């Protein structure tokens, strides 16, 4: 039986480089290399270049100061943030003709840019925060906003550069901080309620959802990937899976997540983050098209709570990529 050759791409040049390495380690550790129907081949960590040649389907790998071509059947690009979730690596993989896990170029680009995510979702009748885009040469009046607001890099992953602003006197500094990560900045109205998330798996209308999770903050905002020892738990947040909510509300959150996923053209996987307000209204926060796979990451925990353990989850994701 021919072994299926899986390439795990990780690291990258974004601020989430270290998280990507942790995710890759978990995937490499949990991939089922002894599966009877399909065997996986685990290779070494080497310096490699992806060849944009549809006739080769492989990596150009340096070994002992010489290059060799290693065939690849499918790629798991666990690259978080810029150049990993924005359509860049997806474009290269499309040129290469190699099947890959996750969203395509278009949905990756849309979901990476929070302003585009909101525009497309709002047009489909999905509730989103009110927001304004601040571009590089944009002039703004701090007094024009109703506080509190959140200032975010529009096209950056995780919570890097995100600040909660309580008044006009804090706005300029928050915008400058966000601009360290992106020249396009988003100012969005703060939304009351609890933070919830839903893991979605699948293509088209054949979707599976994980258990809904819920984030309770002790202070500040949720930024577990920037904490010193996230493997031991978050310093400022408690994450509950399944969410401490009635089943009817959890079902509504799951159905809303599926609608958002389909509206944005996602495939493979995504984590949909939302707010559940006291009046029952569900508001979109963001969509993460390549969520973390670390030992403390939310996506695999939500799927595990729904009965899909990490080895099976990886298996399903690769199978979905090969169907495309």
C-alpha positions as CSV (number, residue, x, y, z in Angstrom):
1,X,0.0,0.0,0.0
2,X,1.4,3.4,-0.9
3,X,1.8,5.7,2.0
4,X,0.1,9.0,1.9
5,X,2.7,11.8,2.2
6,X,1.5,14.7,4.5
7,X,3.5,17.9,4.7
8,X,2.9,20.0,7.8
9,X,3.8,23.7,7.1
10,X,4.5,25.7,10.3
11,X,6.4,28.7,11.7
12,X,5.9,31.5,9.3
13,X,6.7,35.2,9.5
14,X,3.7,36.5,11.6
15,X,3.6,37.4,15.3
16,X,2.0,33.9,15.8
17,X,5.1,32.1,14.8
18,X,5.6,30.4,18.1
19,X,2.0,29.3,18.4
20,X,2.2,27.8,14.9
21,X,5.2,25.6,16.1
22,X,3.2,24.4,19.1
23,X,0.2,23.6,16.8
24,X,2.5,21.6,14.4
25,X,4.0,19.6,17.2
26,X,0.5,18.6,18.4
27,X,-0.6,17.6,14.9
28,X,2.6,15.6,14.2
29,X,2.3,13.9,17.6
30,X,-1.4,12.9,17.1
31,X,-1.5,12.1,13.4
32,X,-2.5,8.5,12.9
33,X,0.5,6.9,11.3
34,X,-0.9,3.3,11.8
35,X,-4.3,3.8,10.3
36,X,-5.2,0.5,8.4
37,X,-7.0,2.0,5.5
38,X,-4.6,4.9,4.9
39,X,-1.1,5.1,6.2
40,X,0.6,8.4,7.1
41,X,4.3,9.1,6.5
42,X,6.0,11.3,9.0
43,X,9.2,12.9,7.9
44,X,11.8,15.1,9.5
45,X,11.9,18.8,10.0
46,X,13.9,20.2,7.1
47,X,14.4,23.5,5.2
48,X,12.1,23.2,2.3
49,X,10.5,25.2,-0.6
50,X,7.2,24.5,-2.1
51,X,7.4,24.1,-5.9
52,X,4.6,26.0,-7.8
53,X,4.7,23.3,-10.5
54,X,1.5,21.2,-10.9
55,X,3.5,18.5,-12.6
56,X,5.7,17.8,-9.6
57,X,3.5,18.0,-6.5
58,X,6.4,18.2,-4.1
59,X,8.8,20.0,-1.9
60,X,12.3,21.0,-2.7
61,X,14.1,19.9,0.4
62,X,17.7,20.6,1.5
63,X,19.5,17.6,2.9
64,X,23.3,17.4,3.5
65,X,23.7,20.6,1.6
66,X,22.0,19.1,-1.5
67,X,18.5,19.5,-2.7
68,X,16.0,16.6,-3.4
69,X,12.4,16.6,-4.4
70,X,10.0,14.9,-2.0
71,X,6.5,14.1,-3.3
72,X,3.6,15.5,-1.3
73,X,0.0,14.2,-1.5
74,X,-1.6,16.8,0.9
75,X,-0.5,19.8,2.9
76,X,-1.6,20.8,6.4
77,X,-0.7,24.5,6.5
78,X,-0.8,25.2,10.2
79,X,0.5,28.8,9.7
80,X,-1.4,31.2,11.9
81,X,-1.8,34.9,11.1
82,X,-0.3,36.8,8.1
83,X,0.9,34.8,5.1
84,X,-0.8,31.7,6.7
85,X,-4.5,32.7,7.0
86,X,-4.8,35.5,4.5
87,X,-4.8,33.6,1.3
88,X,-1.0,33.9,0.6
89,X,0.0,30.3,1.3
90,X,-3.3,29.1,-0.1
91,X,-2.4,30.8,-3.4
92,X,0.9,29.1,-3.6
93,X,-0.7,25.7,-2.9
94,X,-3.3,26.3,-5.6
95,X,-0.4,27.0,-8.0
96,X,1.3,23.8,-6.9
97,X,-1.9,21.8,-7.4
98,X,-1.4,20.0,-4.0
99,X,-4.6,19.5,-2.0
100,X,-4.5,21.3,1.4
101,X,-6.4,21.5,4.6
102,X,-8.6,24.5,5.2
103,X,-10.2,27.5,3.5
104,X,-9.4,28.6,0.0
105,X,-7.9,31.9,-1.1
106,X,-11.1,33.9,-1.2
107,X,-12.5,32.8,2.2
108,X,-9.1,33.1,3.9
109,X,-8.7,36.7,2.6
110,X,-12.2,37.7,3.6
111,X,-12.0,36.2,7.1
112,X,-8.5,37.6,7.8
113,X,-9.7,41.1,7.1
114,X,-12.2,41.8,9.9
115,X,-13.8,44.7,8.1
116,X,-14.5,42.5,5.0
117,X,-15.8,39.7,7.4
118,X,-18.3,42.2,8.8
119,X,-19.4,43.6,5.5
120,X,-20.1,40.3,3.9
121,X,-21.8,38.9,7.0
122,X,-23.9,42.0,7.6
123,X,-25.1,41.8,4.0
124,X,-26.3,38.3,4.7
125,X,-28.4,39.5,7.7
126,X,-25.8,38.4,10.4
127,X,-25.4,40.8,13.3
128,X,-22.0,42.5,13.6
129,X,-20.6,45.3,15.7
130,X,-20.7,48.8,14.3
131,X,-17.3,49.7,13.1
132,X,-15.1,52.2,11.3
133,X,-12.0,51.7,9.2
134,X,-8.9,53.9,9.8
135,X,-6.5,53.7,6.9
136,X,-2.9,55.0,6.9
137,X,-3.8,58.6,5.9
138,X,-7.2,58.7,7.5
139,X,-8.1,61.6,9.8
140,X,-10.3,60.9,12.7
141,X,-12.0,62.7,15.6
142,X,-11.8,60.8,18.8
143,X,-14.9,62.6,20.1
144,X,-17.0,61.0,17.3
145,X,-17.1,57.6,18.8
146,X,-19.3,56.2,21.6
147,X,-17.1,54.5,24.2
148,X,-16.0,51.9,25.0
149,X,-14.6,50.7,21.7
150,X,-12.1,48.1,20.6
151,X,-9.2,49.1,18.4
152,X,-7.8,46.2,16.3
153,X,-5.4,45.6,13.5
154,X,-7.9,44.8,10.7
155,X,-5.7,42.0,9.2
156,X,-3.8,40.4,12.1
157,X,-4.3,37.2,13.9
158,X,-5.0,36.5,17.6
159,X,-5.2,39.5,20.0
160,X,-1.9,41.2,19.1
161,X,-2.4,44.9,18.9
162,X,-5.9,44.8,20.2
163,X,-6.9,47.3,22.9
164,X,-10.1,48.2,24.7
165,X,-10.5,52.0,24.8
166,X,-12.6,53.6,27.5
167,X,-12.4,57.2,26.4
168,X,-11.3,59.6,23.7
169,X,-8.0,60.4,25.5
170,X,-6.9,56.7,24.9
171,X,-7.8,56.4,21.3
172,X,-4.7,57.8,19.5
173,X,-2.3,55.6,21.5
174,X,-4.4,52.5,20.8
175,X,-4.5,53.2,17.0
176,X,-0.7,53.7,17.0
177,X,-0.3,50.4,18.8
178,X,-2.6,48.6,16.3
179,X,-0.6,50.1,13.4
180,X,2.5,48.2,14.6
181,X,0.7,45.1,13.1
182,X,-1.3,46.5,10.2
183,X,-1.7,49.9,8.4
184,X,-5.5,49.2,8.3
185,X,-7.1,49.6,11.7
186,X,-10.6,48.8,12.9
187,X,-12.5,50.7,15.5
188,X,-15.5,48.7,16.6
189,X,-18.2,49.3,19.1
190,X,-17.9,47.2,22.3
191,X,-20.6,44.5,22.5
192,X,-22.0,43.5,25.8
193,X,-22.7,39.9,26.7
194,X,-20.6,36.7,27.0
195,X,-18.0,35.5,24.6
196,X,-18.8,32.2,22.9
197,X,-17.2,30.1,20.2
198,X,-18.1,27.3,17.9
199,X,-15.8,24.9,16.0
200,X,-17.0,24.1,12.5
201,X,-15.8,21.2,10.4
202,X,-16.7,20.3,6.8
203,X,-17.4,21.5,3.3
204,X,-20.6,22.9,1.7
205,X,-23.7,21.9,3.6
206,X,-22.2,18.8,5.2
207,X,-21.0,20.5,8.4
208,X,-20.2,19.2,11.9
209,X,-20.0,21.5,14.8
210,X,-18.2,21.1,18.1
211,X,-19.6,21.9,21.5
212,X,-19.9,25.6,22.1
213,X,-17.4,27.1,24.5
214,X,-17.7,30.1,26.7
215,X,-15.0,32.6,27.9
216,X,-15.3,34.4,31.2
217,X,-12.7,37.1,31.7
218,X,-11.2,38.1,35.0
219,X,-9.8,41.3,33.5
220,X,-8.7,42.8,30.2
221,X,-9.3,40.9,27.0
222,X,-8.7,37.3,26.0
223,X,-5.1,36.9,24.9
224,X,-4.0,33.4,26.0
225,X,-1.3,33.1,23.3
226,X,0.5,36.0,24.7
227,X,0.6,34.6,28.3
228,X,3.7,33.2,29.9
229,X,2.5,29.6,30.5
230,X,-0.8,29.0,28.6
231,X,-0.3,25.2,28.8
232,X,-1.2,25.6,32.5
233,X,-4.4,27.6,31.8
234,X,-5.1,31.3,31.1
235,X,-4.1,33.9,33.6
236,X,-7.2,36.1,33.0
237,X,-9.9,33.8,31.6
238,X,-11.9,30.7,32.3
239,X,-12.9,28.7,29.3
240,X,-15.8,26.3,29.8
241,X,-16.6,23.5,27.3
242,X,-19.5,22.9,26.8
243,X,-20.7,26.5,27.6
244,X,-22.6,27.0,30.8
245,X,-25.8,27.8,28.8
246,X,-29.1,26.1,28.2
247,X,-29.1,23.6,25.3
248,X,-31.5,25.7,23.3
249,X,-29.1,28.6,23.3
250,X,-26.1,26.4,22.5
251,X,-28.0,25.1,19.5
252,X,-28.8,28.6,18.3
253,X,-25.1,29.5,18.6
254,X,-24.1,26.4,16.6
255,X,-26.7,27.2,13.8
256,X,-25.5,30.8,13.7
257,X,-21.9,29.6,13.4
258,X,-22.8,27.3,10.5
259,X,-24.6,30.2,8.7
260,X,-21.6,32.5,9.1
261,X,-19.2,29.7,7.9
262,X,-21.3,29.1,4.8
263,X,-21.8,32.9,4.2
264,X,-18.1,33.5,4.2
265,X,-17.4,30.5,1.9
266,X,-15.3,28.6,4.5
267,X,-14.3,25.0,4.0
268,X,-12.4,22.4,5.9
269,X,-12.4,24.1,9.3
270,X,-12.9,27.4,11.1
271,X,-13.6,28.6,14.6
272,X,-16.4,31.2,14.7
273,X,-16.3,33.6,17.7
274,X,-19.5,35.4,18.7
275,X,-21.1,37.3,21.5
276,X,-24.3,36.2,23.2
277,X,-26.1,39.2,24.5
278,X,-28.5,39.2,27.5
279,X,-31.5,39.7,25.2
280,X,-30.5,36.5,23.2
281,X,-29.0,38.4,20.2
282,X,-25.9,36.7,18.7
283,X,-23.3,39.0,17.3
284,X,-20.3,37.9,15.2
285,X,-16.9,38.7,16.7
286,X,-14.4,37.0,14.2
287,X,-13.7,33.9,12.2
288,X,-10.4,32.1,12.5
289,X,-9.8,30.0,9.5
290,X,-6.7,28.2,10.8
291,X,-7.3,28.0,14.6
292,X,-4.7,26.8,17.0
293,X,-4.1,23.1,17.5
294,X,-2.0,23.5,20.7
295,X,-2.7,21.5,23.8
296,X,-4.7,24.5,25.2
297,X,-6.4,25.6,21.9
298,X,-10.1,26.0,21.8
299,X,-10.9,24.4,18.4
300,X,-9.7,20.9,19.2
301,X,-11.2,21.1,22.7
302,X,-14.6,21.9,21.3
303,X,-14.4,19.0,18.9
304,X,-13.2,16.6,21.6
305,X,-16.1,17.6,23.7
306,X,-18.4,16.6,20.8
307,X,-16.7,13.2,20.6
308,X,-14.1,13.9,17.9
309,X,-10.6,13.3,19.4
310,X,-7.6,15.0,17.9
311,X,-6.3,12.0,15.8
312,X,-9.8,11.5,14.3
313,X,-10.1,15.3,13.7
314,X,-6.8,15.4,11.8
315,X,-7.9,12.4,9.8
316,X,-11.1,14.0,8.8
317,X,-9.4,17.3,7.9
318,X,-7.0,15.6,5.6
319,X,-9.8,13.5,4.1
320,X,-11.8,16.7,3.3
321,X,-8.7,18.2,1.6
322,X,-8.3,15.2,-0.6
323,X,-11.9,15.3,-1.7
324,X,-11.5,18.8,-3.2
